[in-house]
Amino acid sequence: MSDARVPPRHAAMNQFPVAGGELQLGGVPLSRLAARVGQTPFYAYDRNALARRVDELRSALPHGVQLHYAMKANPMPALVDFLAVRVDGIDVASGREMRVALDSGMNPQEISFAGPGKSTAELAQAVAAGVLLNVESSREVRLLADISAQSGWPARVAVRVNPDFELKSSGMKMGGGPKQFGVDAESVPALLAEIGRLGLYFEGFHLYAGSQNLKPESIVEAQRKSFDLCLRLAADAPAPVRTFNLGGGFGIPYFPGDARLDLAPIGENLAALQSEAASKAPGAQLVIELGRYLVGEAGVYVCRVIDRKVSRGQVFLVTDGGMHHHLAASGNFGQVIRKNYPVAIGNRMDSTELETVTAVGPLCTPLDLLADRMELPKADEGDLVVIFQSGAYGPTASPQEFLSHPRTVEVLV
C-alpha cells in the first residue's frame, strides 16, 4: 500500500550523463563548460539530446507523417540550423523568425508562418520568400491578394482553423470557444470561397488546439477531431488539399508527479488517420508541429551561487540568475499555483549531504524565485545551480531588461 503522505517526485532527469560528480553536456563537465562559456548565467542545449528526441519521434510516428519544428519554442539560430536538417519543415510566428528559418537552409516550400496579427510588411516578406501563410482572417486574405497582384508572385495559403473543440488537459488552450487564433470553423467555408475568388494558392488547413499535454488519449482525440474537421472543410476548398497540419500539444514533465508522454498510442492513431487520408483526401500530407517536445528536455539553465544566507532558519542560495532570464522557472509564465522545475547542484551530483534550500536570483522582488524549499545537495558560493527542462521558452520568453541586470547567453554543445 502506498503512503499518501509521500509527496510526488520529479521524473528522472537522465537525459544528460554524470561523471566525476558533475553533469555533462555535450561531453563536457559542467564546471569546464561554464569556464568555456566565460560567464554565468547561461543556457546550454545538447546536440545529442536534440538528435535523440528527433530519432525517438521518427521511430514512434508512421513513415510519411511530416515532422515540423515550431520555432517559437526556441529560435536560437545555431539550434534552428541543427534541427533544420533533421526535420521536414519549420513553422514560424514572426518575420524575424522567418529570416532565421530561411538562413538555416530550410526549403522555403517547407516553411509556414502562423500568427493572429501579421503585419502587411510580414505578409509581403512571406510572399517574396515563397513560404506558406496560415491565414487567420479575411483581412490577411485581402492583403495577400493585393501583394500578389502588385508583385506578380504567388501567395501560398492554408487556413488556420479555430475548431469547435479544445485539447483536453492541455496546459494552454489555443482552440475552441472565442479565440484570437485562426478562423472559426463555421466561418471557414466563406473564407475558402474568397480565397478561390481572389486567386490565392490554397494548400490546406492548420489546427492547433492546445499545448503541453501529457495525456496521449487527449492528443489522440484532438487529432481525430482535427482530421475529421479538415475532411469536412475540404469539401469547400477551392483546390485539392495538400496539407493537414494537425498541430502538436505534446508535453514534457516539468513538475512533481508528471509522467513522460507515451508516444505509442499517438503513433498508432496517426497511422490510422494516414490510411484514411489516402482514400478520402488523396495527396494530402499529415503534418505534426512540435516545439517544446523537440527542444525542452535538451536544455538547461545554469547560474552560480553568489551568496548563502540563513533567514530565520531558512537557507537561501542567492544566485546570479533569475526570473529575468527564466520567467517560466520562476512560476510567472502561465502557472496558476507555483511549482518547482527539476533543479540540481550541477557540480555536486553525487553528494549525499542534503539540505532544504530556497534558490533565488539577484532581483529586488520576491517573484525572483528559482527553487522553493527543495531538498538539494549542500551548496556553497561558487557552486552551479542547474534548472532542467529549459530548452523551450527560455530567454526569448523572459523579461531580460528587467531591473537592468546583465543578459544571459546561449550555447549549443
Stockholm file with secondary structure:
# STOCKHOLM 1.0

chainA/1-413         MSDARVPPRHAAMNQFPVAGGELQLGGVPLSRLAARVGQTPFYAYDRNALARRVDELRSALPHGVQLHYAMKANPMPALVDFLAVRVDGIDVASGREMRVALDSGMNPQEISFAGPGKSTAELAQAVAAGVLLNVESSREVRLLADISAQSGWPARVAVRVNPDFELKSSGMKMGGGPKQFGVDAESVPALLAEIGRLGLYFEGFHLYAGSQNLKPESIVEAQRKSFDLCLRLAADAPAPVRTFNLGGGFGIPYFPGDARLDLAPIGENLAALQSEAASKAPGAQLVIELGRYLVGEAGVYVCRVIDRKVSRGQVFLVTDGGMHHHLAASGNFGQVIRKNYPVAIGNRMDSTELETVTAVGPLCTPLDLLADRMELPKADEGDLVVIFQSGAYGPTASPQEFLSHPRTVEVLV
#=GR chainA/1-413 SS CCCTTSCCCCCCCCSSCEETTEEEETTEEHHHHHHHHTSSSEEEECHHHHHHHHHHHHHHSCTTCEEEEEGGGCCCHHHHHHHHTTSSEEEESSHHHHHHHHHTTCCGGGEEECCTTCCHHHHHHHHHHTCEEEECSHHHHHHHHHHHHHHCCCCEEEEEEECSSCCTTCSEECSSSSCSSSEEGGGHHHHHHHHHHHTCEEEEEEECCEECBCCHHHHHHHHHHHHHHHHHHHTTCSSCCCEEECCCCBCCCCSTTCCCCCCHHHHHHHHHHHHHHHHHSTTCEEEEEESHHHHGGGEEEEEEEEEEEEETTEEEEEESCCTTTCHHHHTCSSCSSCCCCCEEETTCTTCCCEEEEEEECSSSSTTCEEEEEEEEECCCTTCEEEESSCSSSSGGGSCTTGGGCCCCEEEEC
#=GC SS_cons         CCCTTSCCCCCCCCSSCEETTEEEETTEEHHHHHHHHTSSSEEEECHHHHHHHHHHHHHHSCTTCEEEEEGGGCCCHHHHHHHHTTSSEEEESSHHHHHHHHHTTCCGGGEEECCTTCCHHHHHHHHHHTCEEEECSHHHHHHHHHHHHHHCCCCEEEEEEECSSCCTTCSEECSSSSCSSSEEGGGHHHHHHHHHHHTCEEEEEEECCEECBCCHHHHHHHHHHHHHHHHHHHTTCSSCCCEEECCCCBCCCCSTTCCCCCCHHHHHHHHHHHHHHHHHSTTCEEEEEESHHHHGGGEEEEEEEEEEEEETTEEEEEESCCTTTCHHHHTCSSCSSCCCCCEEETTCTTCCCEEEEEEECSSSSTTCEEEEEEEEECCCTTCEEEESSCSSSSGGGSCTTGGGCCCCEEEEC
//
